[in-house]
């Protein structure tokens, strides 16, 4: 397997379909099949920025990071709790799957960089990333990734709190057994208990 970089995008020229990426912690996939995720519909997900794709090479979600992109498509990450980046990526590997953009649609989900396909997608090439943590740190050093470590300041914690509260409500976490998730039971316990107290009707 070859090591791919952002320079690989230079080969995407002319009338040929562009290459897009699907990154997974599962290796050896030949055909990507649509699966139901948070959008409640079966899709194959892809992205055209390799570095952004690498962030999804392990299991993580909106309760670990805020992930956005700058105008030049550079990914920007905010840790939602102390040491989230290292805890999530250290010691992990992943596979990068190159796909043809043909059949993918942008704008179906609320996140602009995300492309989806409702059909099975054959893999053009698989590339192993054996040390995802150090690969992402190297991309940060090269200026291809902006990583905002968790800061114990009112401004930073306020931004994270607004993000987490939105997701807690949007994903209906408060209706379930939220204590089974270690992140909710530790990092977000006070937020959740505060929301539950607000919703018990005593303020009406």
C-alpha positions, 0 to 999 in steps of 0.5 A, spaced: 500 500 500 502 506 498 502 513 502 498 518 499 498 525 501 494 532 499 498 532 492 495 526 490 489 531 488 493 533 483 491 527 478 484 529 479 484 533 472 480 534 466 473 530 465 475 524 469 471 524 476 475 526 482 477 522 487 474 522 494 475 519 500 472 514 505 476 513 512 475 507 516 478 503 522 476 497 518 481 494 513 480 490 507 473 493 504 472 492 497 465 495 496 462 500 501 455 499 502 450 504 504 449 504 512 444 507 516 447 513 521 445 519 524 441 521 518 436 515 519 438 513 512 443 508 509 448 512 505 456 511 503 459 517 506 465 520 503 469 527 503 474 530 498 479 533 503 484 527 505 486 530 512 478 532 514 477 524 512 483 522 517 479 525 523 474 520 522 478 514 521 476 512 528 470 512 532 468 519 535 462 524 534 460 531 536 461 529 543 468 529 542 470 534 537 467 540 534 470 539 527 469 545 521 473 547 515 476 554 513 474 557 507 480 554 504 478 547 506 483 546 512 479 542 517 479 545 524 478 541 530 476 543 537 477 538 543 470 538 547 474 535 553 481 535 556 486 531 552 480 528 547 485 528 541 490 524 544 485 519 548 481 518 541 487 517 536 493 515 540 495 508 538 490 507 533 490 505 525 485 506 519 485 505 512 484 510 507 479 508 501 479 512 495 473 512 491 470 515 484 466 521 486 461 519 481 454 518 484 456 522 490 451 528 492 453 534 496 448 538 500 444 532 503 447 533 510 447 539 514 455 539 513 457 542 507 464 538 506 460 531 506 458 527 500 453 521 500 451 516 495 445 511 496 448 506 492 454 501 493 461 504 491 467 500 489 474 501 492 479 504 487 485 503 492 486 502 500 492 505 503 493 503 511 495 509 516 498 505 521 499 511 526 493 515 525 495 520 532 502 521 529 500 522 522 495 528 524 500 531 529 504 531 523 499 534 519 498 540 524 505 541 524 505 542 516 499 547 517 494 542 514 490 541 520 488 546 526 487 543 532 485 547 538 486 544 545 481 544 550 482 550 554 480 552 561 477 559 560 470 561 560 470 563 553 472 556 550 468 552 555 462 557 553 463 555 546 463 547 548 457 548 552 453 551 547 455 545 542 454 540 547 447 542 549 445 543 542 447 535 541 444 533 547 437 535 545 438 534 538 440 527 539 435 526 544 440 523 549 436 526 555 431 521 554 436 515 554 440 511 559 446 517 558 450 514 564 452 508 560 456 513 556 463 515 560 463 521 557 456 523 559 457 520 566 464 524 567 465 530 562 458 532 561 454 530 568 453 537 570 450 539 564 445 534 563 443 534 570 442 541 569 438 540 563 434 535 567 432 540 572 430 545 568 425 540 564 422 538 570 417 543 570 418 547 577 420 553 573 413 554 570 
